Amino acid sequence: MISPRWAFWPGLSVLVALTILAVWGRASVLAGGQPFSALYQLLPPAIGEDAETLDSHFRAHAALTWTHILSGTVVLLLAGLQFASRLRPPYVALHRWSGRLLLLAALPAAGSGALLQARSPYGGAWAASAIYFFAAYFLVALARAYLAIRRRDVLGHREWMIRMFAIVLGVGGVRAVALPLVFLTGERPLALVGAAFWLGLGGLALLGEVWVRVTRSRQSVLSVGAT
């Protein structure tokens, strides 16, 4: 029987790669580049046109976009470090301080994302509701993780950190569903922004919850064995 841990690794790797690619692509556009121009030439013209429209929106709000990119990158890197189990025992202080920095970076990351959506004319109520809901969910999960570790509830801390990290990876999840949605529906990408946000972020939140529940009994046994 395949362990659920191994079954999740390929998907996790793809999501991390997509998230990093999305961050790099947005930063490149703000710096004046066109990182995906060759790819857009292979796709229907509407995809490239709508991508350029979105790029123009982010260029028009460059300060907010850079805040979101830089703080989000810190969150992504530090969240990954938090799950590096081999580093925790020998470097407990590093684990704790990286967690505190993660808390500080989370506020501008979520806030700038919400403000960018508030200033966006694309996606309507569907996109706005997804961004606001999952930004709040992200912050609540991080707060619950912090409160759990303060009362030495290691298992609760782990589970809320997984829920938080799932939303971070939702950045890659949105990209994973966006292009298939365009081909399946025949709609323009900008008409599907709300659906992509709900499916991408919601799908990752659901997968995070599944992972929490699949691994909960195993972690409980490990915790009991360590006492």
C-alpha positions as CSV (number, residue, x, y, z in Angstrom):
1,M,0.0,0.0,0.0
2,I,1.4,3.4,-1.0
3,S,1.9,5.8,2.0
4,P,-0.2,9.0,1.7
5,R,2.9,10.9,2.3
6,W,4.6,9.6,-0.9
7,A,1.3,10.1,-2.8
8,F,1.3,13.8,-2.0
9,W,4.9,14.6,-2.9
10,P,4.6,14.8,-6.7
11,G,1.6,17.1,-6.5
12,L,3.2,19.2,-3.8
13,S,6.4,19.6,-6.0
14,V,4.3,20.7,-8.9
15,L,2.4,23.3,-6.8
16,V,5.6,24.7,-5.3
17,A,7.1,25.0,-8.8
18,L,4.0,26.7,-10.1
19,T,3.9,29.1,-7.2
20,I,7.6,30.0,-7.7
21,L,7.0,30.4,-11.4
22,A,4.0,32.7,-10.8
23,V,6.1,34.9,-8.4
24,W,9.0,35.1,-10.8
25,G,6.8,35.9,-13.7
26,R,5.0,38.7,-12.0
27,A,8.3,40.2,-10.7
28,S,9.8,39.9,-14.3
29,V,6.8,41.8,-15.7
30,L,7.1,44.6,-13.2
31,A,10.8,44.8,-14.1
32,G,9.9,45.4,-17.7
33,G,10.3,41.8,-19.0
34,Q,7.9,39.6,-21.0
35,P,8.7,36.2,-19.5
36,F,5.9,34.2,-21.1
37,S,5.7,35.9,-24.5
38,A,6.9,32.8,-26.4
39,L,4.4,30.6,-24.6
40,Y,1.5,33.0,-25.4
41,Q,2.3,32.7,-29.1
42,L,1.5,29.0,-28.9
43,L,-1.9,29.6,-27.3
44,P,-5.1,31.3,-28.6
45,P,-4.7,35.1,-29.0
46,A,-7.3,35.8,-26.3
47,I,-5.0,34.3,-23.6
48,G,-2.1,36.5,-24.4
49,E,-4.3,39.6,-24.7
50,D,-6.0,39.1,-21.3
51,A,-2.6,38.3,-19.7
52,E,-1.3,41.6,-21.0
53,T,-4.4,43.4,-19.6
54,L,-3.7,41.9,-16.2
55,D,0.0,42.8,-16.4
56,S,-1.0,46.4,-17.1
57,H,-3.2,46.4,-14.0
58,F,-0.3,45.2,-11.8
59,R,2.1,47.7,-13.4
60,A,-0.3,50.4,-12.6
61,H,-0.2,49.3,-8.9
62,A,3.5,48.5,-8.8
63,A,4.1,49.4,-5.1
64,L,1.3,47.2,-3.9
65,T,2.3,44.4,-6.3
66,W,6.0,44.5,-5.1
67,T,4.8,44.4,-1.5
68,H,2.7,41.4,-2.3
69,I,5.5,39.6,-4.2
70,L,8.3,40.3,-1.7
71,S,6.2,39.5,1.5
72,G,4.6,36.5,-0.2
73,T,8.1,35.2,-1.1
74,V,9.2,35.5,2.5
75,V,6.0,33.6,3.6
76,L,6.6,30.9,1.0
77,L,10.3,30.4,2.0
78,L,9.7,30.5,5.7
79,A,6.7,28.3,5.6
80,G,8.7,25.7,3.8
81,L,11.5,26.0,6.4
82,Q,8.9,25.5,9.2
83,F,8.1,22.0,7.7
84,A,11.8,21.0,7.5
85,S,11.5,18.4,10.3
86,R,15.2,17.5,10.2
87,L,16.2,21.1,11.0
88,R,13.9,21.6,14.0
89,P,15.7,19.5,16.7
90,P,19.2,20.9,16.1
91,Y,18.0,24.4,15.3
92,V,15.0,25.1,17.5
93,A,15.9,28.8,17.8
94,L,15.9,29.1,14.0
95,H,12.5,27.4,13.8
96,R,11.0,29.8,16.3
97,W,12.5,33.0,14.9
98,S,11.5,32.0,11.3
99,G,8.0,31.5,12.6
100,R,7.9,35.0,14.1
101,L,9.2,36.5,10.8
102,L,6.5,34.5,9.0
103,L,3.9,36.1,11.2
104,L,5.2,39.6,10.4
105,A,5.4,38.9,6.6
106,A,1.9,37.4,6.5
107,L,0.2,40.7,7.3
108,P,1.5,42.7,4.3
109,A,1.2,39.6,2.0
110,A,-2.5,39.1,2.8
111,G,-3.3,42.8,3.0
112,S,-1.6,43.8,-0.3
113,G,-3.4,40.9,-2.0
114,A,-6.8,42.1,-0.7
115,L,-6.0,45.7,-1.8
116,L,-5.0,44.7,-5.2
117,Q,-8.2,42.8,-5.7
118,A,-10.2,45.8,-4.3
119,R,-8.6,47.9,-7.1
120,S,-9.1,45.3,-9.8
121,P,-11.9,45.7,-12.3
122,Y,-11.6,42.0,-13.2
123,G,-13.4,39.0,-11.8
124,G,-16.3,40.9,-10.1
125,A,-17.9,39.6,-6.9
126,W,-16.7,36.0,-7.4
127,A,-13.0,37.0,-7.5
128,A,-13.4,39.5,-4.6
129,S,-15.2,37.0,-2.4
130,A,-12.5,34.3,-3.0
131,I,-9.6,36.7,-2.3
132,Y,-11.2,38.1,0.9
133,F,-12.3,34.8,2.2
134,F,-9.0,33.0,1.7
135,A,-6.9,35.9,2.9
136,A,-9.0,35.9,6.1
137,Y,-8.7,32.1,6.3
138,F,-4.9,32.3,5.8
139,L,-4.5,34.8,8.7
140,V,-6.9,32.9,11.0
141,A,-4.9,29.7,10.3
142,L,-1.6,31.4,11.1
143,A,-3.1,33.0,14.3
144,R,-4.5,29.7,15.4
145,A,-1.1,28.0,14.8
146,Y,0.6,30.7,16.9
147,L,-1.8,30.4,19.7
148,A,-1.6,26.6,19.6
149,I,2.2,26.6,20.0
150,R,2.0,29.2,22.8
151,R,0.0,26.7,24.8
152,R,2.4,23.9,23.7
153,D,-0.2,22.2,21.6
154,V,2.3,20.9,19.0
155,L,-0.3,18.8,17.0
156,G,-2.7,21.7,16.8
157,H,0.1,24.0,15.7
158,R,1.1,21.6,13.0
159,E,-2.4,21.2,11.6
160,W,-3.1,25.0,11.4
161,M,0.3,25.5,9.7
162,I,-0.6,22.9,7.1
163,R,-3.9,24.8,6.5
164,M,-2.0,28.1,6.2
165,F,0.6,26.6,3.8
166,A,-2.2,25.1,1.6
167,I,-3.5,28.7,1.0
168,V,0.1,29.8,0.1
169,L,0.3,27.0,-2.5
170,G,-3.1,28.1,-3.7
171,V,-1.2,30.7,-5.8
172,G,0.1,27.7,-7.8
173,G,-3.3,26.0,-7.7
174,V,-5.0,29.0,-9.4
175,R,-2.5,28.7,-12.2
176,A,-3.0,25.0,-12.5
177,V,-6.8,25.4,-13.1
178,A,-6.9,28.6,-15.1
179,L,-5.7,27.3,-18.5
180,P,-7.8,24.1,-18.4
181,L,-10.8,26.2,-17.5
182,V,-10.3,28.4,-20.6
183,F,-10.1,25.3,-22.9
184,L,-13.0,23.5,-21.2
185,T,-15.4,26.5,-21.3
186,G,-14.2,28.5,-24.3
187,E,-14.4,31.7,-22.3
188,R,-11.8,34.4,-22.1
189,P,-9.4,34.2,-19.2
190,L,-10.6,37.4,-17.6
191,A,-14.2,36.0,-17.6
192,L,-12.9,33.1,-15.5
193,V,-10.9,34.9,-12.8
194,G,-13.4,34.3,-10.1
195,A,-13.8,30.6,-10.9
196,A,-10.1,30.1,-11.1
197,F,-9.6,31.7,-7.6
198,W,-12.4,29.7,-6.0
199,L,-11.3,26.4,-7.6
200,G,-7.5,26.9,-7.1
201,L,-7.6,28.3,-3.6
202,G,-10.6,26.3,-2.5
203,G,-9.1,23.1,-3.9
204,L,-5.9,23.6,-2.1
205,A,-7.7,24.4,1.2
206,L,-9.6,21.2,0.8
207,L,-6.4,19.2,0.0
208,G,-4.8,20.7,3.1
209,E,-7.7,19.6,5.3
210,V,-7.5,16.1,3.8
211,W,-3.8,16.0,4.6
212,V,-4.4,17.1,8.1
213,R,-7.0,14.3,8.7
214,V,-5.0,11.6,6.8
215,T,-1.9,12.2,8.9
216,R,-3.6,13.1,12.2
217,S,-3.6,9.6,13.7
218,R,0.1,9.0,12.8
219,Q,1.2,12.3,14.3
220,S,-0.8,11.5,17.5
221,V,1.1,8.2,17.9
222,L,4.4,9.9,17.4
223,S,3.5,12.6,19.9
224,V,2.5,10.0,22.5
225,G,5.7,8.0,21.9
226,A,7.8,11.1,22.4
227,T,6.3,11.8,25.9
